[in-house]
Amino acid sequence: MKRITMLASFFIVFVTLSNIVPRMTVRADSTNTAGPPSRPPLDPTTHWYAGSIYPSSNATQNATSIYATIRVPNNAPLPDEHYYVFLSAWDSNKSYDQIGFDAINGSWGLVYSWTTLDGGGNLHYHPDNLSQYDDEMNLSLGTTYTFSITVQFGYTDFSVYQGGTLVWEELASTGGYYLILSNNYYVNSNYGYVPDFQDYEEVWLTHTANGAPNFDFYFYNQYWVSTNGTSYVAKAWVNYTWADPSYNAVIPSGVAVVITDDAVVVQNPNTGFANAKPNDATLSGPLRVDRNVWHTYVTGNSFDGDGDPIRFHFKVTGPGPAYQSTTIWVDSGASMSWDLIWNDTDNPGVYTLQVWLEDVWGALSPDVNYLQPSLNATLSISTGNGGSTSPSPGTYSYQYGTFVTVTANPQNGYSFSYWSLDGAVKYGTQINVNMSADHNLTAYFLLAIGCPYVSTWNGSQYLLDNNLLAASEFAPGTDVTDYYVLHQTLVRGRDRTYSLLLSESENEHDFFDRVQLLAVDHASNVNVGVSPYDEILTYANPSPPVSAITDEQQNVKHLLSAIDGRYYQAQNGSYVILNFEDLNVSQGAKLVLRADYEKDPIYVQVQDSKGLWNTVATVIPRVHWSTDVIDMSKFLPDGRGNLKMRLYFTADLEVDFVGLDTTPQATVDIHRGQLVSAISSTDGDVTAKLLFADQAYAELVPGENIKLKFTLPTQTMETRTYIIMAEGHYCTITP
């Protein structure tokens, strides 16, 4: 699913790549061969290529990865038919790297190969069609796979994905450090100049007369990732249907090759398909929408008459700016969803959302289906000090405790009754404004807590995780170091990197000096946390307190004993005395604390022999729920021999769980990720600024972000926990 943001402008990114055909193809009969094996023993006049060429620029491009999506035909080949369907390119060590599938002995199987010189002048080939050697290498009929080649540090990674799931992977020592993409790449005196980077079909032997396959091929959604981490779509397709002159071959009759801006299709009209049009699309979603709130629109399962891949065209028209997007190609039978958001520059009123289908041959669905949602009017927000704004629902920064009134205003023919909130606005307050008897406008008014945020890439989108550098609030202009355990899912992308997003959406100016991603591998029965003092600590099953007595002499143990959504509501100046009584802390005593809401400190205190409470640790909660672990081994038992401590609060916040873990520090493997790219939405490549603590800052102001990509070593233990380390500071932007 792609996320579309309707702000001052609209956008969607769709990825495709183009193909080129080399003069050489790896034809492998063994793992070590002195050169390409001889041509097939049967009729060579059936040998031909069909594909397309990239890149469009005459300049040579260096890349870490290339990708292509290819669908296996719905039926198995005949025993005497032999095909290759490949993604391929040369790398910086003159290795020709390929991955794809082929037909041999009546089945489709996975195949990959490379041609690195081993120092003795020999070329290395992997046996073709791994299904002959490994039963798991058979590929399913009618299934779409994405193939990728990644070259880094002297190795080539060949990978196969089904959907977003990695289903096969192999490393080869090719000696390359990057792929070379070029329209006119000089290989050597034997091969001369060749176009480099392609996916293509090569037909060697066919049962069908003139070498025409009795099924279709589709190549689509190609893209490549440059050595600086930037992804590029491949839209410069060139029709490349060619018969190898050395075989005196002819282009098969009846074969049609269609090139669009993001797909190449090889089709044999003799297969009996009539090139039917796609069916009518359906579209569903909300009819009443609000500003700055995500609204999802979904199509039903959409089919093409002859099973061709399809793409969706989506168009928005109405009082605000017009917008249109085209999705990537997907299999027939798929559905598609769009997440839309209107901001305060868009006018209220009735909008038209249209969707229609297109197949790879350009045939459009007969009708255009649409919905007509209505965008609600704006709100007016007034503060008790006389200030007034007219924003849309969203996030706004006001001093805590500000007197705020929220009013819905009539606009563009809409008539609203209104309801106002009088009193101190608290983070997370929901304000409902009744619009009419049958509709509700719901606005979310949040008291913003400034600082940068980190989001994690989960395989399809970035998910907001939590804020960073919270301690900077108490050390203006001074760099702080922040370790945070990521709670949202983090998935390795197809380019073999892990991606994070740093963003600033409030009224702060952020200065990042250094950022690292840590992977902590550990046993599955162990949890990993971090302390406010940058310690990576383990815990297993922390015990809740036997009592938790507040300053109002109430026992709130039941609110703190489990992570269950029931929490203790702390206030500025309140405290809770925790008693753990008879635990054995001889091997460890680690306090596990889960809190959220404010950035004001929680003081962890123990009593001395005189009964005075002394602060031994300070915890600064984050905006969203997070867990801190504090090593209390030096402080428990306390000066009176008790397993007792006090949490003293300096702000209104929530505490969901407190426990004491008595297990020793477990064995962990800590891997430091390699930052391979950091791309700022405003300043471009800022990787060098984030590698070292040298006060050369990558900066963010409201509305900007930095996309980070890291590589990590292979996991070594049962479970992996990810930690981001950020060093820097932020300051509030003043008018």
TORMI-804284 format. One record per residue (C-alpha): residue in one letter; residue number from 1; y, z, x. Coordinates in steps of 0.001 Angstrom, whole numbers, plus 500000, padded with zeros to 6 digits. Last residue first. Layout:
> type|seq|yy|zz|xx
> A|NUM|Y|Z|X
...
//
This chain:
> type|seq|yy|zz|xx
> P|735|534317|516581|509020
> T|734|531746|518707|510896
> I|733|528342|517454|511972
> T|732|526021|520401|512521
> C|731|524357|520636|515920
> Y|730|520929|519797|517229
> H|729|518788|520738|520212
> G|728|516173|519429|522619
> E|727|512505|519758|523547
> A|726|509779|518675|521174
> M|725|506070|519427|521479
> I|724|503859|517998|518758
> I|723|500418|519519|518253
> Y|722|497284|517774|516974
> T|721|494001|519548|516236
> R|720|490641|517941|517057
> T|719|487175|519058|515988
> E|718|483660|518860|517432
> M|717|484516|518522|521122
> T|716|485427|515770|523619
> Q|715|487713|513444|521622
> T|714|488555|510303|523579
> P|713|491797|510357|525526
> L|712|495136|509933|523718
> T|711|497676|507113|523393
> F|710|501070|507799|521896
> K|709|503536|505889|519720
> L|708|506891|507273|518580
> K|707|509173|505761|515918
> I|706|512714|507143|516121
> N|705|514814|507585|513003
> E|704|518364|507229|511698
> G|703|519892|508026|508293
> P|702|521846|511064|509457
> V|701|522413|511118|513246
> L|700|519727|510885|515904
> E|699|519983|510929|519684
> A|698|517582|510183|522544
> Y|697|518874|512420|525316
> A|696|519002|512148|529107
> Q|695|519014|515906|529642
> D|694|516300|515562|532328
> A|693|513255|516987|530563
> F|692|511066|513918|531068
> L|691|509409|511196|528992
> L|690|511841|511104|526066
> K|689|514749|509173|527583
> A|688|512473|506531|529103
> T|687|511065|505655|525673
> V|686|514476|504955|524104
> D|685|513807|501326|523098
> G|684|516176|500285|520321
> D|683|519387|502237|519815
> T|682|519706|502177|516016
> S|681|516236|502440|514447
> S|680|515076|504022|517701
> I|679|511818|502833|519255
> A|678|509804|505259|521368
> S|677|506885|503623|523158
> V|676|503839|504394|525281
> L|675|504072|508199|525214
> Q|674|500826|509259|526906
> G|673|499094|512099|525116
> R|672|498344|515415|526736
> H|671|494771|516530|526200
> I|670|493866|520204|525786
> D|669|490148|521028|525764
> V|668|489445|524366|524082
> T|667|487231|527378|524799
> A|666|487937|530282|522448
> Q|665|490402|533146|522983
> P|664|488618|536331|521974
> T|663|488132|537191|518294
> T|662|490140|540014|516676
> D|661|492284|538030|514209
> L|660|494841|540011|512235
> G|659|496012|538576|508939
> V|658|499163|537734|506981
> F|657|499290|535134|504220
> D|656|501698|533557|501738
> V|655|505097|534770|502905
> E|654|508157|533375|501136
> L|653|511821|533456|502123
> D|652|515144|535137|501362
> A|651|516704|536014|504699
> T|650|516649|538583|507514
> F|649|513107|539881|507037
> Y|648|511388|542744|508884
> L|647|507606|542512|509253
> R|646|506158|545862|510286
> M|645|503073|546745|512315
> K|644|500077|549058|512138
> L|643|496815|549204|514007
> N|642|497558|552825|514906
> G|641|497270|554730|518211
> R|640|500706|556299|517901
> G|639|502396|554027|520424
> D|638|500775|551001|518815
> P|637|497136|549928|518991
> L|636|498115|547206|519401
> F|635|501167|546094|521397
> K|634|499793|544246|524429
> S|633|497073|542511|522388
> M|632|499587|541342|519750
> D|631|499299|537620|520544
> I|630|501345|535918|517834
> V|629|500079|532997|515714
> D|628|502491|531071|513509
> T|627|501468|529074|510446
> S|626|503605|526608|508528
> W|625|504692|526083|504938
> H|624|507713|523811|504602
> V|623|511290|524477|505731
> R|622|510127|526242|508867
> P|621|509873|529942|509627
> I|620|511469|531451|512783
> V|619|509179|534151|514173
> T|618|510394|536863|516563
> A|617|508101|539096|518585
> V|616|507990|542679|519925
> T|615|510752|544249|517794
> N|614|510758|548047|518010
> W|613|510314|550395|515021
> L|612|510978|554028|515930
> G|611|508284|556634|515225
> K|610|508867|558589|518424
> S|609|505627|557353|520018
> D|608|506747|553767|519428
> Q|607|506286|551836|516234
> V|606|505578|548118|516099
> Q|605|507805|545238|514955
> V|604|507498|541542|514127
> Y|603|510976|540283|513259
> I|602|511219|537367|510834
> P|601|514122|535175|511814
> D|600|516328|532943|509646
> K|599|515172|529359|509354
> E|598|514412|529479|505649
> Y|597|511716|528398|503187
> D|596|508279|528988|504691
> A|595|505620|531492|505706
> R|594|502082|531809|507082
> L|593|501437|534559|509648
> V|592|498381|535053|511870
> L|591|498678|538109|514128
> K|590|496374|537976|517123
> A|589|494538|541020|518427
> G|588|491812|540331|520962
> Q|587|488638|541492|522620
> S|586|489144|545258|522281
> V|585|490830|544878|518888
> N|584|488099|546538|516807
> L|583|489503|546793|513273
> D|582|489648|550287|511699
> E|581|493150|550522|510137
> F|580|494857|547126|509539
> N|579|498100|548564|508125
> L|578|501023|546238|507421
> I|577|504503|547615|506688
> V|576|506567|545085|504723
> Y|575|510327|544651|505048
> S|574|513483|543851|503099
> G|573|516917|543325|504669
> N|572|517390|539744|503426
> Q|571|514755|539171|500781
> A|570|511020|538518|500866
> Q|569|509105|536920|498005
> Y|568|505439|537753|498660
> Y|567|503156|534831|497937
> R|566|500507|533528|495574
> G|565|499778|529918|496528
> D|564|496216|530719|497597
> I|563|496222|531263|501327
> A|562|494621|534692|501097
> S|561|495387|538392|501646
> L|560|499194|538365|501422
> L|559|499867|538551|497674
> H|558|497031|541031|496995
> K|557|498336|543293|499783
> V|556|501664|543649|497989
> N|555|501607|547465|497815
> Q|554|504996|548560|496471
> Q|553|507032|551288|498137
> E|552|510376|549467|497660
> D|551|510577|548890|501421
> T|550|507251|547116|501001
> I|549|503753|548480|501647
> A|548|501012|546054|502756
> S|547|497625|547815|502739
> V|546|494126|547108|504035
> P|545|495660|544217|505925
> P|544|494002|540788|505824
> S|543|491333|540013|508446
> P|542|491714|536845|510477
> N|541|488675|534545|510512
> A|540|488583|532308|513574
> Y|539|491644|532273|515819
> T|538|492738|530211|518776
> L|537|496040|530298|520633
> I|536|498230|527621|522214
> E|535|501209|529528|523618
> D|534|504706|528057|523323
> Y|533|506471|531412|522835
> P|532|506825|531179|519050
> S|531|503018|531076|519060
> V|530|500844|528065|518420
> G|529|497730|527657|516322
> V|528|494162|526421|516654
> N|527|491313|527291|514314
> V|526|487713|527755|515463
> N|525|484470|527209|513536
> S|524|484548|523444|514224
> A|523|484580|523952|517981
> H|522|487633|522737|519860
> D|521|489638|519716|520966
> V|520|493405|520180|521271
> A|519|495344|516929|521192
> L|518|498928|517223|522425
> L|517|501755|514842|521570
> Q|516|504856|515097|523749
> V|515|508602|514748|523215
> R|514|511416|515243|525742
> D|513|515210|515358|525645
> F|512|515855|514990|521919
> F|511|519483|515493|520791
> D|510|519980|515691|517023
> H|509|523294|515433|515130
> E|508|523003|517181|511776
> N|507|524185|516595|508211
> E|506|520897|515730|506548
> S|505|518448|512852|506786
> E|504|517404|512988|510430
> S|503|514106|511401|511408
> L|502|511374|511598|514040
> L|501|508380|509440|513152
> L|500|504940|509887|514674
> S|499|502353|507264|515627
> Y|498|498941|507604|517229
> T|497|497943|504531|519220
> R|496|494808|502379|519312
> D|495|496725|499251|518149
> R|494|494792|499482|514879
> G|493|496356|502842|514267
> R|492|494914|506254|515063
> V|491|495245|508546|512076
> L|490|497279|511772|511757
> T|489|496755|513714|508532
> Q|488|499527|516175|507687
> H|487|499491|519694|509078
> L|486|500817|519047|512578
> V|485|500733|522159|514740
> Y|484|504256|522733|516093
> Y|483|505486|523533|519607
> D|482|509293|523743|519985
> T|481|511241|523997|523225
> V|480|514943|524782|522930
> D|479|517918|522980|524486
> T|478|521268|524759|524259
> G|477|524225|523363|522302
> P|476|524120|526181|519762
> A|475|521340|528699|520487
> F|474|520553|530321|517118
> E|473|520229|527145|515043
> S|472|518370|525550|517950
> A|471|515425|527783|517000
> A|470|514518|525306|514225
> L|469|513808|522546|516759
> L|468|511532|520675|514341
> N|467|511178|520318|510558
> N|466|507937|519605|508742
> D|465|505283|517029|507787
> L|464|506713|514022|505949
> L|463|504025|511370|505573
> Y|462|504404|507996|507280
> Q|461|502412|505189|505688
> S|460|499086|503313|505654
> G|459|496891|504783|508373
> N|458|498118|508381|508082
> W|457|501206|508017|510304
> T|456|502798|511448|510697
> S|455|506351|512577|509896
> V|454|508598|514835|511993
> Y|453|511897|516247|510753
> P|452|515262|516912|512359
> C|451|517393|519917|511428
> G|450|519424|521044|508395
> I|449|518259|523235|505522
> A|448|519281|521435|502384
> L|447|519796|523314|499132
> L|446|517838|521000|496928
> F|445|518825|519537|493572
> Y|444|515941|517669|491977
> A|443|517100|515781|488911
> T|442|514970|515173|485841
> L|441|516339|512866|483139
> N|440|514370|513361|479965
> H|439|513753|510923|477153
> D|438|512862|511177|473452
> A|437|515539|513438|471974
> S|436|518193|512254|474370
> M|435|519341|512733|477941
> N|434|518395|516353|478501
> V|433|519250|517285|482097
> N|432|516571|519250|483904
> I|431|517499|520989|487143
> Q|430|514802|521934|489640
> T|429|515661|524502|492310
> G|428|513839|523793|495588
> Y|427|516241|525563|497939
> K|426|518329|528038|495951
> V|425|521568|527408|494117
> A|424|523573|530560|493465
> G|423|524940|530751|489946
> D|422|525579|528514|487004
> L|421|523161|525681|486363
> S|420|524433|523199|483821
> W|419|522914|521435|480854
> Y|418|524262|518173|479595
> S|417|524175|515874|476588
> F|416|524127|512332|477720
> S|415|525372|509105|476116
> Y|414|524474|505928|477954
> G|413|526727|502921|477418
> N|412|527387|502219|481064
> Q|411|528017|505841|482001
> P|410|527993|509208|480262
> N|409|527972|512056|482803
> A|408|525151|514488|483492
> T|407|526520|517811|484734
> V|406|525451|520099|487570
> T|405|527434|523302|488239
> V|404|527162|525078|491573
> F|403|528260|528530|492827
> T|402|527361|528540|496533
> G|401|524773|531178|497481
> Y|400|523446|529299|500480
> Q|399|526138|527058|501945
> Y|398|525745|523562|500622
> S|397|523887|520555|502036
> Y|396|522695|518002|499531
> T|395|519278|516472|498847
> G|394|518768|514042|496000
> P|393|519748|513260|492427
> S|392|522658|510823|492572
> P|391|526006|511834|493955
> S|390|529320|512546|492199
> T|389|530977|515231|494291
> S|388|533308|518152|493561
> G|387|534843|520951|495599
> G|386|536739|523704|493808
> N|385|535188|526648|495642
> G|384|532667|527097|492840
> T|383|530956|523790|493566
> S|382|530820|520749|491333
> I|381|527989|518238|491073
> S|380|528299|515162|488860
> L|379|525192|513246|487941
> T|378|524622|509522|487643
> A|377|523139|507449|484837
> N|376|519505|506594|484305
> L|375|517818|503342|485334
> S|374|515953|501630|482527
> P|373|512583|500011|483132
> Q|372|511835|496491|481866
> L|371|508329|495399|482814
> Y|370|507192|491937|483784
> N|369|504442|489344|483811
> V|368|504978|485830|485117
> D|367|502611|483298|483610
> P|366|500232|480607|484844
> S|365|499285|482237|488169
> L|364|500428|480165|491125
> A|363|498404|477702|493227
> G|362|499678|477597|496805
> W|361|496320|476847|498394
> V|360|495989|480393|499709
> D|359|496294|481806|496210
> E|358|499507|482930|494513
> L|357|500021|485694|491983
> W|356|502944|486827|489813
> V|355|505009|489974|489363
> Q|354|508312|490634|487607
> L|353|510400|493812|487280
> T|352|513430|493424|485002
> Y|351|516116|496108|485063
> V|350|517883|497792|482153
> G|349|520975|499904|482908
> P|348|522399|502228|485508
> N|347|524105|500571|488488
> D|346|522737|500800|491978
> T|345|524895|502273|494734
> D|344|523518|505759|493986
> N|343|520056|504941|495235
> W|342|517142|503331|493464
> I|341|513605|504004|494653
> L|340|510525|501861|494307
> D|339|506912|502434|495344
> W|338|504947|499229|494871
> S|337|501253|498903|494072
> M|336|498710|496120|494492
> S|335|495331|495317|492963
> A|334|492452|493415|494504
> G|333|489936|491112|492836
> S|332|490543|488220|495216
> D|331|490932|489586|498703
> V|330|494339|490432|500117
> W|329|497123|488420|501716
> I|328|500234|490389|502665
> T|327|502821|491044|499999
> T|326|505834|488970|498988
> S|325|509109|490671|498128
> Q|324|512137|490020|495923
> Y|323|515326|491969|495295
> A|322|518422|491528|493156
> P|321|521254|494034|493626
> G|320|522037|496309|490672
> P|319|522627|495425|487014
> G|318|519228|493738|486765
> T|317|516661|491846|488809
> V|316|513566|492993|490694
> K|315|510934|490537|491934
> F|314|507362|490933|493157
> H|313|505218|488110|494491
> F|312|501598|489113|495055
> R|311|499141|487556|497471
> I|310|495702|486115|496951
> P|309|492603|485343|498982
> D|308|490489|482579|497416
> G|307|487668|483502|495041
> D|306|487496|480273|493124
> G|305|489420|481356|490014
> D|304|491535|483916|491836
> F|303|491436|487463|490590
> S|302|493836|490352|490052
> N|301|492734|493949|489505
> G|300|495561|495542|487532
> T|299|498999|495718|489020
> V|298|500749|498975|489883
> Y|297|504326|500226|489760
> T|296|505195|503577|491376
> H|295|508518|505405|491029
> W|294|509954|507427|493926
> V|293|512994|509511|493008
> N|292|516345|508787|494658
> R|291|517892|507626|491370
> D|290|516010|508092|488141
> V|289|513570|505984|486133
> R|288|512573|505501|482497
> L|287|510052|502728|481886
> P|286|507387|504091|484232
> G|285|504685|501761|485588
> S|284|502347|498918|484716
> L|283|502037|495291|485779
> T|282|499409|492712|484893
> A|281|498935|489448|486753
> D|280|497788|486326|484998
> N|279|494753|484744|486631
> P|278|494819|482845|489889
> K|277|494636|479061|489650
> A|276|491377|477176|490067
> N|275|490785|475169|493198
> A|274|487934|473297|491493
> F|273|485203|474801|493638
> G|272|482087|472661|493995
> T|271|481550|473159|497714
> N|270|482591|469551|498283
> P|269|486229|470645|498520
> N|268|485435|472021|502000
> Q|267|488112|474550|502880
> V|266|489728|475740|506074
> V|265|492658|478000|505209
> V|264|495420|479179|507526
> A|263|497652|482061|506514
> D|262|501149|483519|506985
> D|261|503749|480771|506688
> T|260|501248|478435|505082
> I|259|498783|476074|506741
> V|258|496135|474200|504730
> V|257|493098|472642|506382
> A|256|490969|470326|504253
> V|255|487469|469177|505170
> G|254|486227|466183|503187
> S|253|485328|464165|506233
> P|252|484632|466049|509408
> I|251|487069|465262|512211
> V|250|485161|463015|514581
> A|249|483178|463908|517665
> N|248|482801|461903|520830
> Y|247|481392|465063|522417
> S|246|483740|465130|525376
> P|245|486586|464264|523012
> D|244|486310|467657|521242
> A|243|487365|467088|517646
> W|242|490626|468682|516492
> T|241|492139|470310|513443
> Y|240|495210|472202|514604
> N|239|497757|472617|511847
> V|238|500527|474690|513374
> W|237|501509|478137|512119
> A|236|504653|479843|513308
> K|235|504546|482971|511133
> A|234|502932|485510|513411
> V|233|504202|488984|512527
> Y|232|505531|491140|515305
> S|231|504811|494798|516088
> T|230|506908|496665|518674
> G|229|505083|498984|521101
> N|228|506933|498030|524298
> T|227|503924|495972|525480
> S|226|504207|493847|522354
> V|225|501991|494297|519308
> W|224|500605|491186|517620
> Y|223|500154|490059|514040
> Q|222|497743|488107|511890
> N|221|497479|488802|508169
> Y|220|495363|485698|507474
> F|219|492429|483518|508513
> Y|218|490312|482140|505678
> F|217|487113|480119|505948
> D|216|485315|478108|503266
> F|215|481704|477146|502664
> N|214|479473|474095|502996
> P|213|480777|473404|506466
> A|212|481698|469801|507283
> G|211|479874|468529|510363
> N|210|479816|464877|509353
> A|209|476887|465451|506959
> T|208|476155|469089|506091
> H|207|473459|470896|508042
> T|206|475909|471822|510703
> L|205|475875|472316|514424
> W|204|478799|473257|516570
> V|203|481628|474231|514256
> E|202|484519|476103|515861
> E|201|486756|478101|513557
> Y|200|490012|479466|514853
> D|199|492060|482483|515702
> Q|198|494598|481901|518359
> F|197|496541|483288|521256
> D|196|497209|480933|524195
> P|195|498052|477250|524139
> V|194|496520|475751|527269
> Y|193|497940|474374|530505
> G|192|495463|473525|533258
> Y|191|491842|474369|532561
> N|190|490216|473659|535891
> S|189|493371|474012|537985
> N|188|494093|477442|536582
> V|187|495257|479164|533385
> Y|186|498753|477784|532830
> Y|185|500019|478910|529415
> N|184|501838|476452|527156
> N|183|502448|477897|523713
> S|182|502222|481372|525135
> L|181|500878|484812|524410
> I|180|499590|486718|527436
> L|179|497582|489878|526832
> Y|178|498207|492994|528887
> Y|177|496775|495023|531771
> G|176|493671|492957|532460
> G|175|490867|493922|534839
> T|174|488182|492922|532325
> S|173|486256|496185|532220
> A|172|484938|495940|528661
> L|171|485270|498528|525891
> E|170|483439|498278|522545
> E|169|484326|499238|518965
> W|168|482729|498978|515537
> V|167|483465|500255|512015
> L|166|487103|501426|512343
> T|165|488299|502123|508806
> G|164|491568|500694|507429
> G|163|489859|498052|505305
> Q|162|486793|497209|507331
> Y|161|487925|497317|510936
> V|160|486399|495702|514035
> S|159|487411|496530|517592
> F|158|487266|494978|521080
> D|157|489031|497117|523679
> T|156|489811|495354|526932
> Y|155|490150|497405|530087
> G|154|492262|497142|533248
> F|153|494875|499687|532155
> Q|152|495531|498086|528770
> V|151|494239|495159|526681
> T|150|493689|495475|522920
> I|149|491761|492840|520955
> S|148|491474|493207|517182
> F|147|489314|491983|514330
> T|146|490035|492764|510677
> Y|145|487061|492329|508374
> T|144|486769|491005|504824
> T|143|483369|491030|503155
> G|142|481826|488107|501235
> L|141|478505|488544|502992
> S|140|478129|491703|505046
> L|139|478123|491466|508830
> N|138|474970|492087|510878
> M|137|475786|494209|513910
> E|136|473966|497294|512715
> D|135|470581|495660|513388
> D|134|471373|495543|517103
> Y|133|470051|492889|519481
> Q|132|469933|489716|517394
> S|131|472721|491080|515213
> L|130|474863|491025|518338
> N|129|475607|487356|517797
> D|128|476461|486010|521228
> P|127|475251|487700|524361
> H|126|478217|489078|526318
> Y|125|479563|486781|528951
> H|124|480525|487533|532522
> L|123|481804|484802|534843
> N|122|480718|484802|538445
> G|121|482997|484063|541399
> G|120|481837|486996|543453
> G|119|484834|489182|542705
> D|118|483687|489899|539142
> L|117|485728|487124|537549
> T|116|486448|488139|533977
> T|115|485239|485835|531218
> W|114|485092|487929|528052
> S|113|482902|487964|524962
> Y|112|482511|489206|521387
> V|111|480107|488399|518557
> L|110|479315|490048|515226
> G|109|476628|488482|513083
> W|108|476290|486154|510116
> S|107|472742|485105|509329
> G|106|470634|481944|509113
> N|105|469351|481737|512661
> I|104|472883|481753|514005
> A|103|476230|481928|512268
> D|102|479080|483457|514196
> F|101|481499|486349|514007
> G|100|484701|487347|515737
> I|99|485888|488625|519095
> Q|98|487210|486788|522151
> D|97|488741|487597|525527
> Y|96|489452|484947|528199
> S|95|490051|486848|531405
> K|94|492805|485439|533584
> N|93|493671|488923|534841
> S|92|496872|489043|532734
> D|91|494937|488333|529540
> W|90|493819|485150|527795
> A|89|493511|485077|524014
> S|88|490949|485026|521183
> L|87|490213|485674|517506
> F|86|487069|483725|516645
> V|85|484874|482093|514017
> Y|84|481893|480474|515735
> Y|83|479462|478328|513812
> H|82|475838|477170|514048
> E|81|473905|475629|511158
> D|80|470178|474949|511547
> P|79|469042|478142|509805
> L|78|471359|477611|506824
> P|77|474406|479838|506648
> A|76|474497|482937|504426
> N|75|476630|482979|501306
> N|74|479888|484661|500324
> P|73|481658|483642|503518
> V|72|482840|486377|505928
> R|71|486557|486968|505492
> I|70|488912|486995|508453
> T|69|491853|489278|509193
> A|68|493430|488784|512615
> Y|67|494908|491199|515152
> I|66|496436|491041|518634
> S|65|497105|493930|520985
> T|64|498919|494976|524173
> A|63|501258|492010|524251
> N|62|503251|489969|526768
> Q|61|505193|486973|525442
> T|60|505749|483653|527233
> A|59|508922|481915|526103
> N|58|508463|478660|524181
> S|57|508847|480626|520970
> S|56|506629|479728|518015
> P|55|503665|481768|519172
> Y|54|501062|480812|517877
> I|53|498669|477983|516983
> S|52|496376|477102|514108
> G|51|492694|476517|513538
> A|50|489974|473933|513103
> Y|49|487716|472820|515922
> W|48|484952|470225|516103
> H|47|481386|469641|517322
> T|46|479208|467637|514921
> T|45|478869|464757|517351
> P|44|476797|466984|519625
> D|43|473493|466214|517827
> L|42|471058|468883|518971
> P|41|470535|470390|522401
> P|40|473621|472558|522245
> R|39|476060|472148|525162
> S|38|475158|473602|528514
> P|37|475929|477191|529359
> P|36|479419|478157|530547
> G|35|479371|479339|534148
> A|34|477458|481445|536618
> T|33|476035|483508|533782
> N|32|475614|487240|533454
> T|31|475246|488722|529949
> S|30|473136|485875|528685
> D|29|473278|482874|526329
> A|28|477024|482830|525749
> R|27|479221|479976|524677
> V|26|482698|481126|525589
> T|25|485091|478457|524371
> M|24|487368|476472|526611
> R|23|490188|474109|525732
> P|22|491926|476804|523807
> V|21|492825|476729|520105
> I|20|495910|478423|518666
> N|19|496370|480706|515695
> S|18|499221|482302|513793
> L|17|499684|485899|512793
> T|16|500469|487679|509564
> V|15|502121|490940|508652
> F|14|504209|491787|505636
> V|13|507231|494035|505916
> I|12|509038|494860|502707
> F|11|512767|495224|502207
> F|10|515526|496202|499833
> S|9|519260|496654|500352
> A|8|521779|499405|499666
> L|7|518724|501471|498845
> M|6|515615|500202|497132
> T|5|512879|501369|499473
> I|4|509594|499493|499392
> R|3|506451|501309|500529
> K|2|503453|499095|501293
> M|1|500000|500000|500000
//
